[in-house]
Amino acid sequence: MNQLTKTKPILLTYAQREALEIIQSEERARSPYGAAPSIPELVRSLLDIALKDVYAGIEKQKEMKAQQEDLEKRLATAPVAEEATKDFLATRNSLLQQEHGAAPGSLNYMGATMLTETKPEEA
């Protein structure tokens, strides 16, 4: 196992030292030979675990950011709703003009629009 903190000095508070001594005594009690890792070994192994968790979190954030950027890129290249609405209205106007012979803005066109729009029935 590659220990990331193997050569770095570690400074502990009194409370941290006491907690590690408790862990050490629990390890000694579990061991059939009464052996336990030294406090520096315990600290290094706990720091290695914590660092791996931190690095995994950073990698996960990078992955999520890449996925978000990919999604944003895909949405940016997709047809914009405004353009789709304009296309729909142009097609609708064209169909109304063909069907009813009405030009946009004329009274016949307005009447044709009103005829083609249906209102939901009130309950």
C-alpha positions as CSV (number, residue, x, y, z in Angstrom):
1,M,0.0,0.0,0.0
2,N,1.4,3.4,-1.0
3,Q,1.4,5.6,2.1
4,L,1.0,9.2,1.2
5,T,2.1,10.5,4.6
6,K,5.0,8.2,5.2
7,T,7.8,10.9,5.3
8,K,5.8,13.9,6.5
9,P,5.9,14.9,10.2
10,I,2.6,14.8,12.1
11,L,1.7,17.2,14.9
12,L,-1.1,16.1,17.3
13,T,-3.0,17.9,20.0
14,Y,-3.3,16.4,23.4
15,A,-6.9,15.3,22.7
16,Q,-5.9,13.7,19.4
17,R,-3.1,11.8,21.1
18,E,-5.5,10.5,23.8
19,A,-7.9,9.3,21.2
20,L,-5.1,7.5,19.3
21,E,-4.0,5.9,22.6
22,I,-7.5,4.6,23.1
23,I,-7.6,3.2,19.5
24,Q,-4.2,1.6,20.2
25,S,-5.3,0.0,23.4
26,E,-8.4,-1.4,21.6
27,E,-6.2,-2.8,18.9
28,R,-3.9,-4.4,21.5
29,A,-7.0,-5.9,23.2
30,R,-8.2,-7.5,19.9
31,S,-4.8,-8.9,19.0
32,P,-4.1,-12.4,20.2
33,Y,-0.5,-11.4,20.8
34,G,-1.2,-8.1,22.5
35,A,0.4,-6.2,19.7
36,A,-0.8,-2.9,18.3
37,P,0.4,-0.5,15.7
38,S,2.3,2.5,16.9
39,I,0.6,5.9,17.2
40,P,2.5,7.3,14.1
41,E,1.4,4.2,12.1
42,L,-2.2,4.7,13.2
43,V,-2.1,8.4,12.3
44,R,-0.5,7.7,8.9
45,S,-3.1,5.0,8.1
46,L,-6.0,7.2,9.2
47,L,-4.6,10.2,7.2
48,D,-4.1,7.9,4.1
49,I,-7.7,6.8,4.3
50,A,-8.9,10.4,4.7
51,L,-6.7,11.6,1.8
52,K,-8.0,8.9,-0.4
53,D,-11.6,9.9,0.4
54,V,-10.7,13.5,-0.3
55,Y,-9.1,12.7,-3.6
56,A,-12.0,10.4,-4.6
57,G,-14.4,13.3,-3.8
58,I,-12.3,15.7,-5.9
59,E,-12.4,13.2,-8.8
60,K,-16.1,12.7,-8.5
61,Q,-16.6,16.5,-8.6
62,K,-14.5,16.7,-11.7
63,E,-16.5,14.0,-13.3
64,M,-19.8,15.6,-12.4
65,K,-18.5,19.0,-13.7
66,A,-17.5,17.3,-17.0
67,Q,-20.9,15.7,-17.3
68,Q,-22.6,19.1,-16.6
69,E,-20.4,20.8,-19.2
70,D,-21.2,18.1,-21.7
71,L,-24.9,18.5,-21.0
72,E,-24.7,22.3,-21.4
73,K,-22.8,21.9,-24.7
74,R,-25.5,19.5,-26.0
75,L,-28.3,21.8,-24.9
76,A,-26.5,24.8,-26.5
77,T,-26.3,22.9,-29.9
78,A,-30.0,21.8,-29.7
79,P,-32.6,24.0,-31.4
80,V,-33.6,26.9,-29.2
81,A,-37.2,27.0,-28.0
82,E,-37.5,30.5,-29.5
83,E,-36.5,29.2,-33.0
84,A,-38.9,26.3,-32.7
85,T,-41.7,28.6,-31.7
86,K,-41.0,30.9,-34.7
87,D,-40.9,27.8,-37.0
88,F,-44.2,26.6,-35.6
89,L,-45.9,30.0,-36.1
90,A,-44.6,30.3,-39.6
91,T,-45.9,26.8,-40.5
92,R,-49.2,27.6,-38.8
93,N,-49.6,30.9,-40.7
94,S,-48.8,29.2,-43.9
95,L,-51.4,26.5,-43.3
96,L,-54.0,29.1,-42.3
97,Q,-53.3,31.1,-45.4
98,Q,-53.6,28.0,-47.6
99,E,-56.7,26.7,-45.9
100,H,-58.7,29.9,-45.5
101,G,-57.0,32.1,-48.1
102,A,-56.4,34.7,-45.4
103,A,-53.3,36.9,-45.1
104,P,-51.8,37.4,-41.6
105,G,-53.3,40.6,-40.1
106,S,-56.5,40.5,-42.1
107,L,-59.9,40.0,-40.5
108,N,-60.4,36.7,-42.4
109,Y,-57.1,35.6,-40.9
110,M,-58.2,36.5,-37.4
111,G,-61.4,34.7,-37.9
112,A,-59.6,31.6,-39.2
113,T,-57.3,31.7,-36.2
114,M,-60.3,31.9,-33.9
115,L,-61.9,29.0,-35.6
116,T,-58.9,26.8,-35.4
117,E,-58.2,27.5,-31.8
118,T,-60.2,25.4,-29.4
119,K,-61.0,26.4,-25.9
120,P,-61.2,23.8,-23.1
121,E,-64.8,23.2,-21.9
122,E,-65.5,24.6,-18.5
123,A,-66.6,22.1,-15.9
